[in-house]
Amino acid sequence: MLKISDFGTDLDVTLRLDGQVAGRWVQVLRSSCDLALGRGARLTLDLSHVSFADDEGIVLLTSLIDRQVRLVNASPFMAEQMKRVTP
């Protein structure tokens, strides 16, 4: 399960993620990010409460970096996983 909390303004959005970026939740996160980026917002993902991401979740997170999305507060485990994947 993944809970996504939206903070900030229309043009400066932070999504706080709680849970796992895995399975069907990867598409839910993708849609939330696309919505924010589509309206021109500067997007930050707070990963401090993410306990796990499957391969598809890691690919999404690393691809978001290429779209100028800031990822903050990743655990050392999550940060290492993202280093090993090329989107």
C-alpha positions in Angstrom: 0.0 0.0 0.0 1.1 3.6 -0.7 -0.3 6.7 0.8 0.4 9.9 -1.1 0.0 13.3 0.8 0.2 16.5 -1.3 1.8 19.6 0.3 2.8 22.9 -1.0 1.3 25.3 -3.6 0.1 24.8 -7.2 3.6 25.5 -8.6 5.7 24.0 -5.8 4.4 20.5 -4.9 5.8 18.0 -2.4 4.4 14.5 -2.4 5.1 12.7 0.8 5.0 8.9 0.3 4.2 6.5 3.0 4.5 2.7 2.4 5.7 0.8 -0.6 6.2 1.9 -4.2 5.3 -1.5 -5.7 2.8 -3.3 -7.8 -0.3 -1.2 -8.7 0.9 1.7 -6.6 3.6 2.5 -9.1 1.0 3.6 -11.6 -0.8 5.6 -8.9 2.4 7.4 -8.1 3.1 7.9 -11.9 -0.3 9.4 -12.4 0.1 11.8 -9.4 3.5 12.9 -10.6 2.3 13.4 -14.2 -0.6 15.5 -12.9 1.7 17.8 -11.0 4.3 18.1 -13.7 1.6 18.6 -16.4 0.5 21.8 -14.7 4.1 23.0 -14.6 4.7 22.4 -10.9 8.2 22.0 -9.5 7.9 18.5 -7.8 9.6 17.0 -4.8 9.0 13.5 -3.5 9.7 12.9 0.2 10.7 9.3 0.5 11.4 9.3 4.3 8.5 6.9 4.9 9.0 4.6 1.9 9.9 1.1 3.2 10.3 -0.7 -0.1 10.2 -0.3 -3.9 10.0 -3.1 -6.4 11.9 -3.0 -9.7 9.2 -1.1 -11.5 9.0 1.4 -8.6 12.8 2.0 -8.7 12.7 2.6 -12.5 9.9 5.1 -12.0 11.8 7.0 -9.3 15.0 7.1 -11.2 13.2 8.2 -14.4 11.5 11.1 -12.4 15.0 12.4 -11.6 15.5 12.9 -15.4 12.3 14.9 -15.4 13.8 17.3 -12.8 11.8 15.8 -9.9 13.7 16.1 -6.6 13.8 13.0 -4.4 14.6 13.8 -0.8 15.0 11.8 2.5 15.6 8.4 0.8 16.8 5.8 3.2 20.3 4.5 2.5 18.7 1.2 1.2 16.5 3.1 -1.3 19.3 5.4 -2.4 21.5 2.4 -3.2 18.7 0.6 -5.1 18.2 3.7 -7.3 21.9 3.9 -8.1 21.8 0.4 -9.6 19.0 1.0 -12.1 19.2 2.7 -15.4 15.7 3.8 -16.6 
